[in-house]
């Protein structure tokens, strides 16, 4: 990933910069107005942060990436696998308030230009999708529940079903999230991984001295995408751990649950 330096900085995926027909970005926690423990670019209304400050942060984010905030579509994320399809009439939903966000949804796709699909995270995996042939885009949020319930695969399947996207044409970017270095999990999660993937190989490691289990969310999402027919070379992985990099990204694990939200967005340009 490459950082775009700005008063409100953001990251882009190097491999995607050649696609001039889209705008994509991953925000950081810098360049906003929120105070501790949400310092500083918290864009999550679902936190205990001030609504006024979060809204100001969202305007700063929108100005930085060059997309009007009223063009964003945001979700009420619930760690599920529901995928919405965005139309022009949905522009602005969830952008200025939490109440209008699309209910109980963790992924969204579209083939309409001028709509910024946006999801939030604070350790969970943000995923962006793009089919340069069908000109279709998507954004998804996958924590451990979304990952073991195949959220990434569900988004790809929806793009195929709705927009006739061929799997081998879809590009996917896996954004910053808690890494296998820090994501200690217990038996419940391991059981879900076994049921979903049939194995814990490549997904669970015991590399630390405490013999605890660590879940590799990046590899789990990559594997399910590959199982759907996404080409390995079309999957970009940021490999940035939000817990290790809590200075730049919000991390619920590092902050013991009291933290802000960063986000990832994608838009087909007009």
Buried (B, 14 or more C-beta within 10 A) or exposed (E): BEEEEEEBBBBBBEBBEEBEEBBBBBBBBBBBBBEEBBBBBBBBBEBEBBEEBBBBBBBBBBBBBEBBBEBBBBBBBBBBBBBBBBEEEBBBBBBBBEEBBBEEBBBBBBBBBBBBBBBBBBBBBBBBBBBBEBBBBBBBBBBBBBBBBBBBBBBBBBBBEBBEBEBEBBBBBBBBBBBBBBBBBEEEBBEBBBEBBEEBEEBBBEEEEEEEBBBBBBBBBBBBBBEBEBBEEBBBBBEBBBBBBBEBBBBBBBBEEEBBBBBBBBBBEE
